[in-house]
């Protein structure tokens, strides 16, 4: 009976205070639940409970506002989530690298074994010409010519320059291992 008599008035009061009919609907249900809980404390003014209901509605809105404010402040105190980097560039780069390596492997497989051995030792293993010559049992000039030929073929097939081995100088010679 109390709801039927004053529900629309309380709803209008809440809607005007909050600016939202949805929030007002939620508040009306809370107001009448609280009125039911506190029914023994009802204060009638000229045999009317509406002022008492307005008081409950005002306190309910204030409580909800304080709760929302505490919630916002708690969220503000939280450390912001670190920016997640976009992995698209990295993935695209890996795919490009994979395609390039596939072409490079195929081109490397088409090289003659002596040229491939020189290329692997000098470019990828970092041996000097003299060290590669010792490893392969050939003169330094042969290492140079095979490496030049292998580089030219790979660069032509893969469109990618290969790194140059470090120069051979007397001071760059490593000490002999005992």
Secondary structure, 3 states (H helix, E strand, C coil): CHHHHHHHHHHHHHHHHHCCHHHHHHHHHHHHHHHHHCHHHCCCECCECHHHHHHHHHHHHHHHHHHHHHHHHHHHHCCCCCCCCCCHHHHHHHHHHHHHHHHHHHHHHHCCHHHHHHHHHHHHCCCCHHHHHHHHCCCHHHHHHHHHHHHHHHHHHHCCCCCCCCCCCCCCCCCCCC
